[in-house]
Amino acid sequence: MATGNVRYARYILFAIFGIIVIYLISTSSLPTYTEPLRDSAGKYLGNLKGAHEETVTTTDASGDVITQITTGLAAEPTSPNPQYGTHGDLTSSGPSEKMNATFVTLARNTDLWEIARSIRQVEDRFNRNYHYDWVFLNDKPFDETFKKVTSSLVSGKTHYGEIKEEHWSFPSWIDQDKARKVREDMAQRKIIYGDSISYRHMCRFESGFFFRQPLMMNYEWYWRVEPSVELFCDVNYDPFKFMRDNKKKYSFVISLYEYVETIPTLWDSVKKFMKNHPEHIAKDNSLALISDDGGDTYNKCHFWSNFEIGNLEWLRSKQYVDFFEALDKDGGFFYERWGDAPVHSIGASLLLDKSEIHFFNDIAYYHVPFTHCPTGEETRLKLKCHCDPKNNFDWKGYSCTSRFFDLNKLEKPAGWEKEQ
């Protein structure tokens, strides 16, 4: 009987000891993480508890309504691979280093689910660590569903702007009958977007007006994102900061030759501008990239502008605005079908020093039908890329990227020959 009591007492002691151990583990000093809030300048405002979405409606000087939705929810920056960067010693920026920058998207309400896909890619691969703002522009008011879905996906603040009619319409000097006949002719010749009025408004808007929208005037840098694009690799540093620190003003990932049928007289207008404004032409420019004969003709090379990271102050400069307005007066956006890609590219090539244009090999990108997949297996593995290098367009015969490297005397990435 005494032996049994001792055994029971021992069991009770073991049980008490086990309860104490479990209690200590469950109340250990490991912190419970609560996501912080911060403002657009990167200043932390507190934790998520009690946070809310704020809607502010303002008007600009001309009375146009600008509706801004602030999501207010931002996770503390954490890099999935902070030790690695393909730009030397650049690492993820802290909140105090956040640039005055935004993503910008031109979209319609019907583009919601296509742009939602793009946002998810950008957030997962980059912006979840930086929380940059996102500006959405439309020639019609955005509906509440578009605002609700996009603001829930963006980790920074979202802003929604309606484009003024004069920035999305035929200017007064355009002969409407002549423009209509051009569209009919292009439709018969099956030129892509040849009969589209809205596409022409888009090209003119992106060429000369997006950077002057009231919401965009708040920023110095932009990253253009379109519906249904993909980012294939992690971006573990801040491209905006890289652009500033390295004195870059325009960048690209894909280059190619333009359809000659859409721009038959564009170079005539460019040559007229160069003659009238020699003071705007940069001394160490990239004319040799876009012309094989010293400027007499255009070789059709251009940067694909559906991806751009650039400096807004340059686009708002007198040099670029004079360039755009000279082309706009000649009417080629409507009498032909000038795209914003050749306009931006020619402007950058002539008005910027060639050292101010950058090619981002490590930002992997897809927009139908072309893919930029970083050249170099080591780069792709370190950046967790999921693109097939066989699809990389950079070194194909219809790409102008080799010309860019040759002009700037840059060493091409190891393995580029295998992707020709």
C-alpha positions in Angstrom: 0.0 0.0 0.0 2.8 2.4 0.9 4.6 1.4 -2.4 1.4 2.4 -4.3 1.2 5.8 -2.6 4.8 6.5 -3.5 4.1 5.6 -7.1 1.0 7.9 -7.3 2.9 10.7 -5.7 5.6 10.3 -8.4 3.0 10.5 -11.2 1.6 13.6 -9.7 5.0 15.3 -9.6 5.7 14.4 -13.2 2.3 15.8 -14.2 2.9 19.1 -12.4 6.4 19.3 -14.0 4.9 18.8 -17.5 2.2 21.5 -16.9 4.9 23.9 -15.8 7.0 23.3 -19.0 4.0 23.7 -21.3 3.1 26.9 -19.6 6.6 28.3 -19.9 6.7 27.5 -23.6 3.3 29.0 -24.3 4.2 32.3 -22.5 7.8 32.6 -23.9 9.3 35.9 -24.8 8.9 35.4 -28.6 7.3 38.6 -29.9 3.9 38.7 -31.6 4.3 40.6 -34.8 1.8 43.3 -35.7 2.2 45.0 -39.1 3.0 48.7 -38.8 1.5 51.6 -40.7 3.5 54.4 -42.4 2.8 57.4 -44.6 3.9 58.0 -48.2 7.2 59.4 -47.0 8.0 56.2 -45.1 7.3 57.4 -41.6 5.8 54.8 -39.4 2.4 55.7 -38.0 1.6 52.8 -35.7 0.2 49.3 -35.9 -2.7 47.8 -37.9 -5.1 47.8 -34.9 -7.7 50.4 -35.5 -6.5 51.2 -39.0 -9.0 52.1 -41.7 -9.3 53.1 -45.3 -9.6 56.8 -45.9 -11.2 58.4 -49.0 -10.3 62.0 -49.8 -11.8 64.0 -52.7 -9.9 67.1 -53.9 -10.0 69.4 -56.9 -7.1 70.8 -58.8 -6.7 74.5 -59.8 -8.9 74.1 -62.8 -11.7 72.5 -60.9 -11.2 68.9 -62.0 -12.1 66.4 -59.4 -9.3 64.1 -58.2 -10.4 61.2 -56.0 -7.7 59.6 -53.9 -8.2 56.4 -51.9 -5.5 55.7 -49.3 -5.3 52.0 -48.3 -3.1 52.8 -45.3 -1.9 49.2 -44.8 1.8 48.6 -45.2 4.0 45.7 -44.1 7.4 46.4 -42.6 10.0 46.0 -45.3 11.6 42.5 -45.4 13.8 41.3 -48.3 13.4 37.7 -49.4 17.1 37.7 -50.3 18.7 40.8 -48.8 22.3 39.7 -49.3 22.0 39.5 -53.1 21.9 42.4 -55.5 22.9 42.5 -59.2 24.0 46.2 -58.9 27.0 45.8 -56.7 26.5 47.0 -53.1 23.0 48.2 -53.5 20.7 46.7 -50.9 17.0 47.1 -50.0 16.3 50.7 -49.0 15.0 51.5 -45.6 11.9 53.7 -45.0 14.1 56.8 -44.8 15.5 56.1 -48.2 12.2 55.8 -50.0 12.1 57.7 -53.2 9.4 60.2 -54.4 8.1 57.7 -56.9 4.9 55.9 -58.0 3.7 53.2 -60.3 1.4 54.5 -63.0 -1.2 52.7 -65.0 -3.6 53.8 -67.8 -6.6 51.5 -67.6 -10.3 51.2 -68.1 -12.8 49.7 -65.7 -13.0 46.6 -67.9 -9.3 46.1 -67.5 -9.8 45.3 -63.8 -8.8 41.7 -63.7 -5.9 42.0 -66.1 -4.4 44.9 -64.1 -5.1 42.9 -60.9 -2.8 40.2 -62.2 -0.1 42.8 -63.0 -0.4 44.4 -59.6 -0.1 41.0 -57.9 3.1 40.3 -59.8 4.6 43.7 -59.0 3.7 43.4 -55.3 5.0 39.9 -54.9 8.2 40.4 -56.7 9.0 44.0 -55.5 6.6 46.4 -53.9 5.6 44.4 -50.9 9.0 45.4 -49.5 8.8 49.1 -50.5 5.1 50.1 -50.5 5.3 52.7 -53.3 2.1 54.5 -54.4 0.1 53.6 -57.5 -1.6 56.1 -59.8 -4.4 54.9 -62.0 -5.6 57.1 -64.9 -8.7 56.7 -67.1 -10.5 58.9 -69.6 -13.7 57.9 -67.7 -14.4 57.8 -64.0 -13.2 54.6 -62.2 -16.1 52.6 -60.7 -16.1 51.5 -57.1 -15.3 47.9 -57.9 -12.1 48.9 -59.7 -11.1 51.1 -56.8 -12.0 48.5 -54.1 -10.1 45.6 -55.8 -7.0 47.6 -56.8 -6.6 49.4 -53.5 -6.8 46.0 -51.7 -3.9 44.7 -53.7 -1.5 47.6 -53.5 0.7 47.9 -50.4 1.2 51.6 -50.9 -1.4 54.3 -51.4 -3.7 54.3 -54.5 -4.8 57.3 -56.4 -7.4 57.6 -59.2 -7.5 60.3 -61.8 -9.8 61.2 -64.6 -8.1 62.5 -67.8 -9.2 65.9 -69.1 -11.0 65.9 -72.4 -8.4 68.0 -74.1 -5.8 65.3 -73.3 -8.0 62.6 -74.8 -9.5 64.1 -78.0 -8.7 65.4 -81.4 -6.8 68.8 -81.1 -8.3 71.7 -83.0 -5.8 71.6 -85.8 -6.6 68.1 -86.9 -8.6 67.7 -90.2 -11.2 65.1 -89.1 -12.0 64.0 -92.7 -8.3 63.4 -93.5 -7.9 61.5 -90.3 -10.9 59.3 -91.0 -9.6 58.4 -94.5 -6.3 57.4 -93.0 -8.0 55.0 -90.5 -10.1 53.5 -93.4 -7.0 53.0 -95.5 -5.0 51.4 -92.6 -8.0 49.1 -91.8 -7.9 47.8 -95.4 -4.2 47.2 -95.2 -4.8 45.4 -91.9 -2.3 47.5 -90.0 -2.5 46.7 -86.2 -4.8 49.3 -84.5 -4.8 51.2 -87.8 -8.5 52.0 -87.6 -8.6 52.7 -83.8 -9.4 56.2 -82.6 -8.9 55.3 -78.9 -5.5 53.8 -79.6 -4.4 57.0 -81.2 -5.7 59.0 -78.2 -3.7 56.6 -75.9 -0.5 57.1 -77.9 -0.8 60.8 -77.8 -1.6 60.9 -74.1 1.3 58.7 -73.2 3.6 60.7 -75.4 2.8 64.1 -74.0 0.3 64.2 -71.1 0.5 61.4 -68.6 3.4 63.1 -66.7 1.5 66.4 -66.5 -1.6 64.9 -64.9 -2.4 66.6 -61.5 -1.7 63.4 -59.5 1.6 62.8 -61.3 2.8 66.2 -60.4 3.4 65.0 -56.9 6.2 62.6 -58.0 9.7 62.7 -59.4 10.0 59.1 -60.6 7.5 56.7 -62.3 7.3 53.0 -63.2 4.8 52.3 -65.9 2.7 49.1 -65.6 0.1 47.8 -68.0 -2.6 45.2 -67.7 -1.6 41.5 -68.1 2.2 41.9 -67.8 4.4 39.6 -65.8 7.5 40.0 -63.6 9.5 36.8 -63.6 12.2 37.5 -61.0 12.5 39.1 -57.6 13.7 42.7 -57.6 15.7 42.9 -54.4 16.8 46.5 -54.6 15.1 49.8 -55.4 15.3 50.6 -59.1 14.2 54.2 -58.4 17.1 54.7 -56.1 19.4 53.0 -58.6 18.3 55.5 -61.3 18.9 58.5 -59.0 22.2 57.3 -57.6 23.6 56.5 -61.1 22.2 59.6 -62.8 19.8 57.7 -65.1 16.6 59.3 -66.4 15.1 56.6 -68.7 15.2 52.8 -68.7 14.0 49.8 -70.7 14.0 46.0 -70.8 12.8 45.3 -74.4 13.7 47.1 -77.6 12.7 46.4 -81.2 12.0 47.9 -84.6 8.8 49.8 -85.2 6.2 49.0 -87.9 7.3 51.3 -90.7 3.7 51.6 -92.0 2.7 53.4 -88.8 5.3 56.2 -88.9 6.2 57.0 -92.5 6.8 60.8 -91.8 7.8 60.7 -88.1 11.5 61.2 -88.9 10.7 64.1 -91.1 9.1 65.8 -88.1 12.1 64.8 -85.9 14.6 66.3 -88.3 12.6 69.5 -88.5 12.7 69.7 -84.7 16.5 69.1 -84.6 17.0 71.9 -87.1 14.7 74.3 -85.2 16.0 73.4 -81.7 19.7 72.5 -81.8 20.0 73.8 -78.3 17.9 70.9 -77.0 20.1 68.1 -78.6 22.4 66.5 -76.0 26.1 66.6 -76.8 26.8 63.0 -76.1 23.4 61.6 -77.4 22.3 58.2 -78.7 21.6 59.3 -82.3 23.7 56.4 -83.5 21.3 54.0 -81.8 18.3 55.2 -83.9 20.0 56.2 -87.2 22.6 54.4 -89.3 23.5 57.4 -91.3 24.1 60.3 -88.9 20.5 61.3 -88.7 19.4 61.3 -92.4 17.0 58.4 -91.8 15.5 56.5 -88.9 16.3 52.8 -88.5 13.1 52.2 -86.6 14.8 51.1 -83.3 12.8 52.0 -80.2 12.4 51.0 -76.5 9.2 49.2 -75.8 7.4 51.7 -73.6 4.9 49.5 -71.9 7.7 49.0 -69.4 9.5 52.2 -68.4 11.1 53.5 -65.2 12.0 57.1 -65.6 12.4 60.6 -64.4 9.3 62.8 -64.5 11.2 66.0 -64.2 12.9 65.2 -67.5 9.6 64.5 -69.3 8.3 67.8 -67.9 11.4 69.7 -69.1 11.3 72.4 -71.8 13.4 70.2 -74.0 11.0 67.2 -74.0 7.8 69.3 -74.0 9.1 71.3 -77.0 9.9 68.0 -78.7 6.4 66.6 -78.1 4.6 69.7 -79.1 6.5 70.0 -82.3 5.5 66.4 -83.2 1.9 67.0 -82.1 1.4 70.0 -84.3 2.5 67.9 -87.3 -0.5 65.7 -86.7 1.1 62.3 -87.1 -0.7 60.8 -84.1 -3.9 61.0 -86.2 -2.8 61.3 -89.8 -0.6 58.2 -89.3 -0.4 56.1 -86.2 2.6 57.3 -84.3 3.2 55.3 -81.1 4.4 56.6 -77.8 7.2 54.1 -77.9 9.1 55.6 -80.8 8.3 59.1 -79.5 9.7 58.4 -76.1 12.7 56.5 -77.5 13.6 59.2 -80.1 13.2 61.9 -77.4 15.5 60.0 -74.9 18.0 59.3 -77.6 18.3 62.9 -78.7 17.7 64.9 -75.6 19.6 62.8 -73.0 23.2 61.9 -72.7 23.6 58.2 -73.6 24.9 57.5 -70.1 21.4 58.5 -68.8 19.6 55.6 -70.4 19.7 52.2 -68.7 18.9 48.6 -69.6 17.6 46.5 -66.7 18.9 43.0 -67.4 17.7 41.8 -64.0 14.1 42.9 -64.2 12.4 40.0 -66.0 9.3 41.1 -67.9 6.6 39.8 -70.3 4.1 41.7 -72.4 2.5 39.8 -75.2 4.2 38.7 -77.4 7.8 39.4 -76.1 9.8 38.2 -73.1 12.8 39.7 -71.4 14.4 36.9 -69.3 17.7 37.8 -67.7 20.7 36.5 -69.5 22.9 34.5 -67.1 21.9 31.4 -65.2 23.5 32.7 -61.9 21.3 35.8 -62.1 18.2 33.8 -62.8 18.7 31.4 -59.9 19.6 34.1 -57.4 16.6 36.1 -58.3 14.2 33.1 -58.2 13.2 33.6 -61.8 10.6 31.4 -63.4 11.0 32.5 -67.1 12.4 30.2 -69.8 15.7 31.7 -71.1 14.8 30.3 -74.6 12.1 32.9 -74.8 14.4 35.8 -74.2 14.1 38.4 -76.9 17.1 40.5 -76.1 19.6 39.0 -78.6 17.2 38.0 -81.4 17.6 39.7 -84.8 14.6 41.9 -84.4 15.8 43.3 -81.1 17.9 46.5 -80.8 19.4 45.7 -77.5 22.7 44.6 -79.0 23.0 48.0 -80.7 22.5 49.6 -77.3 25.3 47.6 -75.8 27.6 48.3 -78.7 26.9 52.0 -78.7 27.7 52.3 -75.0 30.7 50.0 -75.2 29.0 47.7 -72.6 30.0 44.1 -72.1 27.1 41.8 -72.9 26.0 39.3 -70.1 27.7 36.0 -70.1 25.9 33.5 -72.3 24.2 36.0 -74.6 25.4 34.2 -77.7 23.4 31.1 -76.8 20.2 33.1 -76.9 20.5 34.5 -80.4 
